[in-house]
Amino acid sequence: MVQHYHRNITYLCSHAGISVTNCGKISGIPISCRCNECLPYSLALPLPMPQPTTDINLQLTTLLADAADDRKAGDICLFKVSEVTFIADYFVIVTGYSRTQVRAIADAMESRAKEEFQREPLRKEGEADRSWIVLDYGDVIAHVMLPEQREYYNLEAFWGHSEQLAFTPLAQSQSS
């Protein structure tokens, strides 16, 4: 069996000794090569593309939550929002109890993501005011908020219909 590649879609031809002669279509998907032996529109089937076995964005989400926990963030919540919005796959929402702690938590998250994933936020907001800092990694968005901001904006209620992920702080899981 010989595999052909076209536009990142893999096709499998049942004949060896392939010679590219014409262009045909299978289920409306153009393919650029066919065996001389193959009848039009036959025997060339799309193969499933391999799916990643680990979710790198979930790992980043957990890492950000761990970094926040290291800086004593409170009420750490993780949401998988990919089923309800296209803006991100995951949200991390944490509380810092002072403006200094909010900044320290955001710095710790940013530092750990850079160290372990070589990723820096695409955008950062709220650094000047430090009452609500947002770190946007594209598919993962982290919110570090003062209690007053968190209560007022109530993101948990807004995204409550999405899947909330369980988070066990690293320190708590090691003491068990």
N, C-alpha and C positions, 0 to 999 in steps of 0.2 A: 504494500500500500504506500502511496506517495501523497504527501500533503502539499497543498497549494495555499499561498497566502495572498489575500487581496483586501485592502482597506481594513486591516486588523480583524478580519473574519477568516477563520480557518476552514477550508474545504478539504474533504477527503475524496480522492479519486480511486476507484477500484482497480485500475490498471497501472502497471509499471511501465516505464518507457514513455513518459508523457511527451506529447508534442503539442505546442500551443498553436491552434489553428483558427479558432473562431471565438465569438463571444455569445453567450446565451444568458438566459435568466432562469432562476429557480425561485419561486414564490416572490417574484418582483425584485429580488436582490441580484444586481448584475455581477457576473463573474467573468474574469478576463481570460480564462483558459479552459480548455476541454480536451480530453483525449480524442484522437481520431476514431477510436473504437467506441466511444460513448455516444449514445443516441442523444439528440437534443433534450435538454432538461432532465436527464436521468443520471442516476448513480453518483452524483456529486452532492453530498449532504453537508450542511453546516455542523461543525462540532461545537459542543458547549465550551465557552471560554472558561478557563480556570478561575475560581473565585478565591480571594485571599482567605486564609484560614483564621487570621486574627484581625480584629478591628482596631487599627492603629488609632483611630479617633477615640474609641472607648479607653484605650490605654492612656492617651493624652488626658482625657477627662479625669481618670482616676489619679494620674500623676498630679494634676492641678489641685485636686481635692486633698491629696496627701500633703502637698506643699502648703496649702492653706491650714491644714490641721497642725503642721509643724509650727506654725506661727500663732497657734491657739485661736483660730477662727471658730466662730460659733455657728450652730445650726447649718451644717453643710448639707446641701441638697444637690442631687444630680438628676437631670432629666434627659431622657431620650426624646427629642422633639422632631426627629426626621420623618415621622409618620404624619405630623400635623402642620409642618411648615418646610419651606425650602431654604430658609435663611441659614440654618445650621442643623447639625445632627445631634449635638449635645449642648446642654447648658450646665454650668456649675454656678451655684448661687451660695454665697457665704456671707457671714456677718463679721465685721470688725468693730470693736467697741470704742475706738477713738480714731481720729483722723490719722494719727501716727501708725496705729495698727493696720488700718485699711491700706495705707501705703506699703507697710512692711509685708503684708499678705500678698499684695499684687506683685511686689518685687520678688518675693520668694517663688511665686508661681511662674513668673517670667524667667527667672534664673534657672529653675529646674527644667522647664520646657526647653530652654536653650542647651543646657548640659546634656540631657538625656535623649532629646529628640531633634536637636539642632534646629529648633523652630522658634522664631520670634513672632510676636503678634503682628498681624497685618495692619491693625489699627489699635490705638489706645485712646481712651477718653476718660476725662475726669481727674487727671493727675493734679491739676492746679487746685481744685476744690477739695479733693480727697474725701468726699462724702459718699461717692459711688464711682468706683473705677471699673471700666469695662476693658477686658482684654479679648480681642477678636482674633482667633486663629483660623478663621474661615469656617471650618466644620464644627469647631468647638468655641463657645463663647463663655467667658468667665465674668461673673458679676461679683464684685466685692463692695459691700454696702454697710453704711452705718445702720443701727437698728431703726432709727426714725425713717430713713429712706426705704428700708426694706418693708417696713410696716405700711408706709404710705403707698408705695408702688405695687406691693403685693404680687410679685411675679409668679409666686407659687400658685396663686389662684388663677392667674391669667393662663399659665401653661399647665394647670392641674389636670387637664384631660389627656396630657401626654404621659408616657410611661416614666414613673419615678424609679430610679435605680437605687438599690441598697448601697450604703456606704458605711463601712466599718473603719473607723480611724486606725491607722497602723499601730499606734501606741496601745490601743485597746485590744487589738487582735494578738499582739505579742505578749500581753500580760495574761491572756486566757490560757 
